[in-house]
């Protein structure tokens, strides 16, 4: 579980860098796992403009 948490932390760090580069401010990170479909969905929300960026990554259990 610790390794998965470290991977997740790295993903969020990269996402924060991307958002900063794109000019997003006051970012909220939302994430959930869709167990039935095996996907993890990430949603980034800019609190200032209420814009959202959403994407889905395949997630497989080891």
N, C-alpha and C positions, 0 to 999 in steps of 0.2 A: 504494500500500500504506500509506503514512503516513496518508492521510486515513481509510482504513478502521480503522487502529489508533487514531486519535483518536476516531472514532465509538464504537469498542468501549470505550475508556477512559471516555467519557461515560456509556455505558450502565451499566458497572459502578459508576460513582460514584453514579448514580441508584439502582441496586439496593441499594447499601450504605446509602443514606439511608432507603430504604423499610424495610430490615431493622432498622435502628436504631430507627425509629419503631414498628415492630411488636414490639420488645423482644428481638430475636434477639441473641445474643452469640457471640463466637468464630466468626464466619462464614467458611465456605470457599466459594469460587466455583469451580464447575466449568462448563465450556462446551465444546461440540463442534459441528461442522458436519456435517449429514447431506447429503452431496453429491447422492445419488440423489434425495432428496425436496426438496432446496432449502430446508431448514430449519436454523436454529441453535437448539440446545437449551441453556438455562441451568438449572443446578441450584444452589441455595443451600442449604448445610447448616449447621445450628447445632451446633457441636462440643459444647456443654454438654448439650443435650437430645436430640441426634441427630435432630432434626426436619429434614425436607427440604421445600423449596419448588421446584417444577419448572415451567418453562413453555417454550413453543416459539415462536420468531419466524420468519416467512418471511424468507429471505435470498436476494437476487438479485444475480448478478454484474452489474457495470456494463458 
